Amino acid sequence: MSAGVIVAIVVIVAIVIIALVVMLVVRKSERARSRRREKAVEHRRVAEIHAARAQRRQAEIAEREARAEREQAAAREQAARLDEDRRAAAEQQERARRIDPDTDEETGVEADEHPHR
């Protein structure tokens, strides 16, 4: 064999080896990229689950807050009615005292209750 043929064979073998190495590196890189994509998809899935939970909890909290505000409004309304009822009762008591013939107008005490009579 001539030196030119040997050099050509060595060059061809080197090119084949380099091509194989490049193919292996590319394939390994593609596999790594694919694994990273899969991990990213899984992370996104988990993030969506957490976001949905957070959104549901936020809705529950908003509902509780709205319920509490309604309860507070109802309590204020009841307190206002209570004040009105007390005021009306006091007014009725005063009217009754004023028109009762058995009540001393100055003291507001029934005439039978006076200790000095």
C-alpha positions in Angstrom: 0.0 0.0 0.0 1.2 3.3 -0.8 1.6 6.1 1.7 -1.3 8.1 0.0 -3.8 5.2 0.5 -2.7 4.8 4.2 -3.1 8.6 4.7 -6.5 8.5 3.0 -7.7 5.5 5.2 -6.4 7.3 8.4 -8.2 10.5 7.3 -11.4 8.6 6.6 -11.3 6.7 9.9 -10.6 10.0 11.7 -13.6 11.6 10.0 -15.8 8.7 10.9 -14.7 8.8 14.5 -15.2 12.5 14.7 -18.7 12.1 13.1 -19.6 9.4 15.6 -18.4 11.6 18.5 -20.4 14.5 17.2 -23.5 12.3 16.8 -23.1 11.0 20.4 -22.7 14.5 21.8 -25.7 15.8 19.9 -27.9 12.8 21.0 -26.8 13.3 24.6 -27.5 17.0 24.4 -31.0 16.3 22.9 -31.7 13.8 25.7 -30.7 16.3 28.3 -32.8 19.0 26.7 -35.8 16.5 26.5 -35.4 15.7 30.3 -35.3 19.4 31.1 -38.5 20.0 29.1 -40.2 17.2 30.9 -39.1 18.6 34.3 -40.3 22.1 33.2 -43.7 20.6 32.2 -43.9 18.9 35.6 -43.0 22.1 37.4 -45.6 24.0 35.5 -48.2 21.3 36.4 -47.3 21.6 40.1 -47.4 25.4 39.8 -50.9 25.3 38.3 -52.1 23.1 41.1 -50.7 25.5 43.7 -52.1 28.5 41.9 -55.6 26.8 41.7 -55.4 26.0 45.5 -54.4 29.6 46.2 -57.2 30.9 44.1 -59.7 28.7 45.8 -58.5 29.7 49.2 -58.6 33.4 48.2 -62.2 32.9 47.1 -63.1 31.2 50.4 -61.5 34.1 52.3 -63.4 36.6 50.2 -66.6 34.7 50.9 -65.9 34.6 54.7 -65.1 38.3 54.7 -68.3 39.1 52.8 -70.3 36.9 55.3 -68.6 38.7 58.2 -69.5 42.1 56.7 -73.1 41.0 56.3 -73.2 39.8 59.9 -71.7 43.0 61.1 -74.3 45.0 59.1 -77.1 42.8 60.6 -75.7 43.3 64.1 -75.6 47.1 63.6 -79.1 47.0 62.2 -80.3 45.0 65.3 -78.5 47.4 67.6 -80.2 50.4 65.9 -83.6 48.6 66.3 -82.8 47.9 69.9 -82.0 51.6 70.5 -85.3 52.6 68.7 -87.3 50.1 70.8 -85.7 51.3 74.1 -86.4 54.9 73.1 -90.0 54.1 72.1 -90.4 52.2 75.4 -89.1 55.2 77.4 -91.4 57.6 75.5 -94.4 55.3 76.1 -93.4 55.1 79.8 -93.2 58.9 80.0 -96.6 59.3 78.3 -98.1 56.8 80.6 -96.6 58.6 83.6 -97.9 61.9 82.4 -101.5 60.8 81.8 -101.8 58.4 84.8 -104.0 60.1 87.4 -102.4 58.0 90.2 -98.9 59.3 89.5 -97.4 62.4 91.1 -96.4 64.6 88.2 -93.5 66.2 90.1 -91.8 62.9 91.2 -93.2 60.4 88.8 -94.1 58.1 91.7 -97.5 56.6 92.1 -99.6 58.4 94.7 -99.9 55.2 96.8 -96.1 54.9 97.1 -95.5 58.2 98.9 -94.2 57.5 102.4 -95.5 60.7 103.9 -99.2 60.3 102.8 
